[in-house]
Amino acid sequence: MKYAIVEVGGKQYRCEEGKAITVDLINSSVGDEIVLDKVLLIVDDETATIGKPYIKGASIKTQVQSQIKGKKIFVFKYKPKIRYRRRAGHRQKYTRLLVESIVME
């Protein structure tokens, strides 16, 4: 089984060929190809390549599947005895990427 650990937007994700990963919003259209070049680790069966901090020449080719929104989160502020109450909602935006190939040069 071949997989890689990649850094996108300051967070690390495990990528496998043919599977999708959900990352923070990337401004691009559905169907666009994105190359992720901050690869930290590549494991191919029993062989592991570790970067310092990144692997030179390694990249992951992905395609944008969809732009989605996460679950709604409610933020509620409250101060007792002074009638102060504030309620706000937030939905984080995400980009779903389909991993096409893991390239090691």
N, C-alpha and C positions, 0 to 999 in steps of 0.2 A: 504494500500500500504506500503510495506516494502522497505526501502532504507537505505543506509549508506554513510557516508562521510569518505573517506580514504586518507591517505597521501602516495604519491608515488613520489620519487625523489624531495622532497621539495615542491611539489604542491598538492593541494587538489582536489579530484574528487568525484562526486556523483555517487554511484553505485546502480543499481537495478538488481534483479535476472533476468537472461535471456537477458539482454541488454549488449552492448559492450561499453567499454571506450577506448579512445586513449591516451596513456601515452608516455613519452619520452622513447627512446630506452632502452630495457632490453635485454641483451645478452642471448637469449634462442632460441630454435627451435620451429617451428610451431607445435602445439599439446602438448607442455609441459604444465604441471600444475604448477601454481605459487600461493603461499599462501601469501596474503597481511595481515600483522598483525598490522599495524599502523592505527587502526580504531579510529576515533575521535568521531563519533556520529552514533547511530543506532535509526531509527524511525520505529516503528511497529504500524501502524494505529494511535492510540492516545497516545501511550507510547513512550517516548523518553529517551534514555540512553546516557548520556554525559560523555566523558572521561576526566581525569585530568592528563596529556593531552591525553592519550590513554586509551581505555577500555581494562581492563585485561581479557584475555581469549577469546576475540573476534577476528575473522579473516574472511577474504573473500577469497573463493576459486575461482580461475580464470583459464582459459585456453588460451594459446596464439593462436589467430586466424591468424594473419599475421604480417609481418614486412613491413611497408610502408614508403614512402617518402612524405613529405609535398609539398606545392606549392613552386615553385622557387622564391627566393627573390634576387633582384639585388642590389648590393652595389656599389655606384658610388661616387668616390672622385674627387674633382675638385678644382683647384686653379686658379683664373683668372690671365691673363696676362703673365703667365710663361709656358704655354703649358703643364700643369700637369693634366692628366686625367687617372684615373684607374677605371676599371669596373670589378667586380667579382660577381659570382653567388653563392648562397647557397641553399641547400635543406635539411631541418631538417629531421632526421629519427625518426620514431615513431613505437610503438608496439601497436597493437589492441588486447585488452584482453576481452574475453567473461566471464561475471560474472556468475558462476554456482550456488553459494550459499553464503548466509551470515550466519555465524555461531556465536552464542552467547552461551558461556558455563556458 
